[in-house]
Amino acid sequence: MADIYVASDQRYEKMKYNHVGRRGLKFPAVSLGFWHNFGNIGTIDNMRAMMRTAFDNGITQFDLANNYGPEYGSAEINCGRLLHEDFMPYRDELVITSKAGYDMWKGPYGNWGSRKYLISSCDQSLKRLGLDYVDIFYHHRPDPETPIEETMGALKTIVDSGKALYAGISNYNGEQTKAAIEAAREIHLPLIVNQRRYSIFDRTIEKDGAKKTCAEEGLGIIAFSPLAQGLLTDKYLHGIPADSRIARDPRFLHADALTEKKLRQIQELNELANKRGQSLADMALAWVVKDSDVCSVLIGASKPEQIVENVRFLESASFSEEELKEIDRISAE
């Protein structure tokens, strides 16, 4: 039986909170993602410690999806258990999100963006989480075969039924984002955020128009993979360590990603970070939220200490124009 959790009285002292686009809702500058380390391969005690550490440091947003695990659904089950054991007194201080859009169950109704899949998936997620509602329910990826009006209409039904307060999209490019915004505006759906991959090494949202469209239309952006799955840390400065993600789980990051060119870029960026008095990871996180277009950065963690380390970047100085140009030069080589 776990001890009774009492949140830190200082939890709001250092965290920064940013408006989500032009909405009233604010995200913490750092949010905790549940993709990798909250499934059946982890221990409940470590998950509990990570969630407590996050909240004690002002991280009020927990980001999930229906198929986070492994196994599918297990991250929501574990999160739900810990929410009820530790966090129910603080529910109104938390932003809990979930998503649907990737494969979840067998057959034609357990994937993509149909009305049937999204509404069924939201109901299942709420059961696993043990909640009456999530704060944001996302469509996890665009569906090329379902009209955007149907997908946004399903999200509208979810919001109108009280199962979510807001709606979001994820992995939508600039053109797809604009179409979603137009469809949402037509039916008065509170579509507020696009979740996209973004880092010094991955500028896709700048190239495909999503960053510009979100800024113009008042949507927030929450960025995932801000450390390029570990490349933007000091972990690979001297080769591939045995306990790294490349060595442990090559599904998401392959050894051939660490080319001589990439290693040189990492080393140069690390030198610049050191000149700023930061670690490479701190600088990489600070870079992602350097302007108001990105309202939060999603971190993943395998232990509480990593969360404390990641929050540290909030103390860093702003970037000079020269530093930003140098980062652009290095990353574009």
Secondary structure, DSSP 4 states (H G I P E B T S, - for coil): -PPPP---TTTTSS--EEESTTSS-EEESEEEE-SSSSSTTS-HHHHHHHHHHHHHTT--EEE--TT-TTTTTHHHHHHHHHIIIIIGGGGGG-EEEEEE-S--SSSTTSSTT-HHHHHHHHHHHHHHHT-S-EEEEEE-S--TTS-HHHHHHHHHHHHHTTSEEEEEEES--HHHHHHHHHHHHHTT--EEEEEEE-BTTB-HHHHSSHHHHHHHHT-EEEEE-TTGGGTTSGGGTTS--TTSHHHH-TTTS-GGGS-HHHHHHHHHHHHHHHHTTS-HHHHHHHHHTSSTTEEEEEE--SSHHHHHHHHGGGGSPPPPHHHHHHHHHHHH-
